[in-house]
Structures are given as structure tokens and as C-alpha cells.
């Protein structure tokens, strides 16, 4: 098996990986890469996609909002929220026969903003959706750690449940003795933060 650069990054330091890129190792050939590209690659390999609000940038102090971008083009405001107009994450339904957008709804929320009466903004999300024959769309993957069910016809949110960890895998469904279940793998952590852990969480209607 050819070792991947991600595997190598777990075992070697920056200078060692830089040398591997330059000279090659085992089945990995030498790679010529520009300095800026190498920096971006190392930030990705060593999971350095971390952006913190700039000191003194709280808009409550001066009225001015300071923005900053990371090497991965994340633009955040002074309070750490995305520096663009919401929604910051959506679930979209497309008619594959026509290519037209049928509906688009915010996916995820910042609970502290919801408590202030701010409408659902959506959040950055990493996940996939699953549609059932009964007309439901299940989707997790949001920063708020919730799995949700939507009406496939109009995108109305019908149900939500907060998982113990981030559910960044698409949900799945199965049937046992005539009873249908929905299950999702919740592993948490990653680029959206949160606690690390491993759990399978399954749901079913009451008997």
C-alpha cells in the first residue's frame, strides 16, 4: 500500500515532511511545490485551520467590526461568525429532471443567536442527506450537532434531535420486523469542533 501524505503527517514533523516532498520516500516520488502551496498543504495536513477573533475586535466596544481570513479563505467577523449575510448553511432540493431549485432552507443554527430572537441562520456543515419513501429528508452534519427531518416537498423542518457528537456521515435507514429505523454515525470533532467520541444513534417511531 502506498502511504499517503496524511498518514505521513501523523508521524513526522514539518521539516521531515518537507524533506519527503523534496526527495521522495518509498513509493512517493519527489514533488516540486511552491512555498505558498507547501504552506497551505502543511496547514491542511497538520489540521491548522483555526481562526480566532482578533483582539479588540468586539463590535460592542467600538462599533466597528474587524474581519480576518485564514489560509482557507474563511472570513469571520469580530465575534467569530461568518463574515457574510446569512444563511450560512442551507439544505437544497433540486429537480433533477429540470435542473431547477425546488426549495432552499437554512440548515443548522447558533443556539445563542436563536435565544436572542435572531432567525435561524444556518451553519457551516459537513454531511449528507437521505430521503425516505415516506417523503422525509434526514440530514445532520451541522455545527449545532443536530440531526433533522424535513418535508421533501417544501423543506419544512419537522423534527430535530441533538446528537452526543457531530453527525458528519449521511444517515441510513433499515427495517426490522416491519419497523423502520433511521441511524447515523456520530463521531464529533473535526473542523467544526465539539467533543470527540464515537456513537451510533438510531431512531424509530413508537410501536
FENFENNOR-V706487 format. One record per backbone hydrogen bond with DSSP energy under -1.0 kcal/mol. CO is the residue of the C=O (numbers start at 1). NH is the residue of the N-H. If there is no record, write none. Layout:
CO NH
CO NH
//
This chain:
4 8
5 9
8 11
8 12
13 17
14 18
15 19
16 20
17 21
18 22
19 23
20 24
21 31
25 28
28 25
34 38
35 39
36 40
37 41
38 42
39 43
40 44
41 45
42 46
43 48
44 47
48 50
54 57
58 61
59 63
68 76
70 73
74 70
75 83
76 68
77 80
81 77
82 84
89 107
91 105
93 102
93 103
95 99
100 95
103 93
105 91
107 123
108 122
110 114
111 115
113 118
114 117
121 88
130 138
132 135
135 152
136 132
137 150
138 130
139 148
141 126
142 145
145 163
147 161
148 139
149 158
149 159
150 137
151 155
156 151
159 149
161 147
166 168
166 187
166 188
167 141
172 183
174 181
176 179
179 176
181 174
182 203
183 172
184 201
186 199
187 197
190 193
199 186
201 184
203 182
//
